[in-house]
Amino acid sequence: MRVAVGRWQRALASPWQRGVLAAAAGALPATAFPELSLWWFVCAALVPWLLLIRSAPTFRRASFDGWLGGAGFILAAHHWLVPSLHVFTVLVALLMGLLWAPWGLLVRRLLGGSPGLLRVAASLVLVPSGWLVVELVRSWEYLGGPWGLLGASQWEVTPALRLASLGGVWLVSFLIVVVNTAITVLIAVAAARTAAIAGMLAVAVAGGAAWAWAPLPERTGSLRIALVQPGVIGGTAGWERRFDREEALTRGLAGRGVDLVVWGESSISADLGRRPDLERRLTALSRGVGADLLVNVDARGSDRPGIFKSSVLVGPGGPTGQRYDKMRLVPFGEYIPFRSLLGWATSVGKAAAEDRRRGTEPVVTEIPDSGGLRIGPLICFETAFPDMSRRLVRDGTGVLIAQSSTSTFQHSWAPEQHASLAALRAAETWRPMVHATLTGVSTVQGPRGEAVGGRLGTDSSTAAVYDVPLGGGTSPYVRLGDWVVYGALAALAAFSAAEGIRAFRRPAPRPPSPPVHTARGSAARHGR
């Protein structure tokens, strides 16, 4: 036992070994996300990382532990990017990990040493608040977007989905970090275990109250929606063969009473203005099925410069003229930030050879013969942004439609992770979300975040019809917005102000007294 303890202490004392431990500890929360989906483990997944930072001998070391742990988390959560970005993935992880360096300082300040009851109580608010600010900053689309927010790991947990309807994914993330902080205190700070137990009880009460008393969406009917997933189709002229497959699958929906047919992202790789033959085929499909088609065009436009990704609604009379252009693009996948500086990424991975153009505003589209029901399209990783779905619902959307394609990462965690986001967005907004992909995973989630029907996996090539339940009313999150984030920012601002005042009031250290000289001019020696 003593030998093991000694080895552990030597590892903590070694900067290199400690760095490896920090990266490994930071990677643990990634196991809570699909495909591993160890959602229950997230309640303790941060504890080793918190204990490590708490033990840092200096604040500088604590910031390093925060940085390397953050890099480990980003790399583990996004490891499926390695085949596309290669070594650039590690560079991105190290850069993004810097966001956790201030969080490491905060943890060390609040939990380091022998914290008293007041400091521990403050940590149960401030450590989660600091984590939330990191998630907020990295959610900026130019930094990669909010993929892998801690709360998103709870997409299958009904009480967590209820909490999301109150405060979005942010509230779920906040409470997860509260529990991890409390467990850390229970392990390491015996004198303050009462505060830790109180914090855990508060989370349990919040979850129970959300389950028992949180308002629920009204049931307002249903809409019959078909998802068309052609599956993996390669070879020369692959997109035209894919179009043929989508056409055949859609034709088989005739007579099934479908209200809307949804194709996945980049389902058409030619502008319909340049290819009137494709437009005629889509129009004929709409007439044959008796429903509008929401397709996705990824091509250079005939009436404007550049390449756009656009959701286009086609009815029995042709394109309806209602079109949504993707607003938030995937860094490196659809554009290269600072291309003049980082353009070399195209030579080491599958980065975009040409930047796609951005849309300028969200679009809400009315479905004919549906009693005024309107849909709000999102494309690909836009489903990771809670503010976009919230904006669409505030603009009158009844059904959220996501068109996606993760075929580049077909045999990785990405398809499952992407599909899981639909549950969070549905629960937050009280609106069902339809997630249609080219190659899986396609899914439908009801207005409470619940699964509707079966999922279409990455091995499926089919069309499936879903009776999608509609939700009414306005969820607290849609009404109140990101109040949890604002509360976290206010708590950190108050703490920073208190620290500043304390530092200002702290008396300056006295200068050392000059030595006393004897008559001979030599310094007196005390004790003689």
Secondary structure as GFF3:
##gff-version 3
##sequence-region A 1 528
A	DSSP	alpha_helix	2	13	.	.	.	ID=ss1
A	DSSP	alpha_helix	15	27	.	.	.	ID=ss2
A	DSSP	three_ten_helix	28	32	.	.	.	ID=ss3
A	DSSP	three_ten_helix	39	43	.	.	.	ID=ss4
A	DSSP	alpha_helix	47	54	.	.	.	ID=ss5
A	DSSP	alpha_helix	59	77	.	.	.	ID=ss6
A	DSSP	three_ten_helix	79	81	.	.	.	ID=ss7
A	DSSP	alpha_helix	82	85	.	.	.	ID=ss8
A	DSSP	alpha_helix	87	97	.	.	.	ID=ss9
A	DSSP	three_ten_helix	98	100	.	.	.	ID=ss10
A	DSSP	alpha_helix	101	111	.	.	.	ID=ss11
A	DSSP	alpha_helix	117	138	.	.	.	ID=ss12
A	DSSP	three_ten_helix	141	143	.	.	.	ID=ss13
A	DSSP	three_ten_helix	150	154	.	.	.	ID=ss14
A	DSSP	alpha_helix	158	188	.	.	.	ID=ss15
A	DSSP	three_ten_helix	190	192	.	.	.	ID=ss16
A	DSSP	alpha_helix	193	213	.	.	.	ID=ss17
A	DSSP	beta_strand	218	229	.	.	.	ID=ss18
A	DSSP	alpha_helix	238	251	.	.	.	ID=ss19
A	DSSP	beta_strand	260	263	.	.	.	ID=ss20
A	DSSP	alpha_helix	276	289	.	.	.	ID=ss21
A	DSSP	beta_strand	292	300	.	.	.	ID=ss22
A	DSSP	beta_strand	307	315	.	.	.	ID=ss23
A	DSSP	beta_strand	318	325	.	.	.	ID=ss24
A	DSSP	alpha_helix	339	342	.	.	.	ID=ss25
A	DSSP	three_ten_helix	343	347	.	.	.	ID=ss26
A	DSSP	beta_strand	365	366	.	.	.	ID=ss27
A	DSSP	beta_strand	374	379	.	.	.	ID=ss28
A	DSSP	three_ten_helix	380	384	.	.	.	ID=ss29
A	DSSP	alpha_helix	386	394	.	.	.	ID=ss30
A	DSSP	beta_strand	399	404	.	.	.	ID=ss31
A	DSSP	three_ten_helix	407	409	.	.	.	ID=ss32
A	DSSP	alpha_helix	414	429	.	.	.	ID=ss33
A	DSSP	beta_strand	433	437	.	.	.	ID=ss34
A	DSSP	beta_strand	443	445	.	.	.	ID=ss35
A	DSSP	beta_strand	462	472	.	.	.	ID=ss36
A	DSSP	alpha_helix	476	480	.	.	.	ID=ss37
A	DSSP	alpha_helix	483	505	.	.	.	ID=ss38
###
